[in-house]
Amino acid sequence: MGASYIPVDHAPSLVPISGTQVRQHPLTNWHYIPPLCVLCAFLAQNIQVNRR
């Protein structure tokens, strides 16, 4: 395929948080969740997970 690895934020300085941290504490890290389309998907997934 010819793909090459390009590190973007190797030492998390541009975005100092992980996806796991956002999922564990979504309200605390709300400002890291992108605008509407991703936000809606995030909420829908978490509502389904919490219903189980």
SVG drawing of the C-alpha trace seen along z (x, -y; Angstrom):
<svg xmlns="http://www.w3.org/2000/svg" viewBox="-31 -23 38 28">
<polyline fill="none" stroke="black" stroke-width="0.4" points="0.0,0.0 2.9,-2.3 1.6,-3.8 4.1,-5.4 3.8,-6.2 3.7,-9.9 3.6,-10.8 1.3,-13.8 1.3,-14.3 3.8,-11.7 4.2,-13.2 0.6,-14.3 1.1,-18.0 -1.4,-19.2 -4.2,-17.1 -3.2,-16.1 -5.9,-13.4 -6.7,-9.9 -9.9,-8.5 -10.2,-6.3 -10.1,-9.3 -12.8,-11.0 -15.0,-7.9 -14.4,-7.5 -15.2,-11.1 -17.2,-12.6 -18.6,-15.6 -15.3,-16.6 -13.6,-16.3 -16.6,-17.6 -14.5,-20.3 -12.4,-17.6 -15.4,-16.0 -15.7,-17.4 -18.8,-19.2 -22.3,-17.9 -21.9,-14.8 -19.3,-13.1 -21.0,-14.3 -24.3,-12.7 -22.6,-9.4 -20.8,-9.5 -24.0,-10.1 -25.9,-7.4 -23.1,-4.9 -22.9,-5.7 -26.7,-5.6 -26.7,-2.1 -23.8,-0.9 -25.3,-2.3 -28.6,-0.6 -27.0,2.9"/>
</svg>
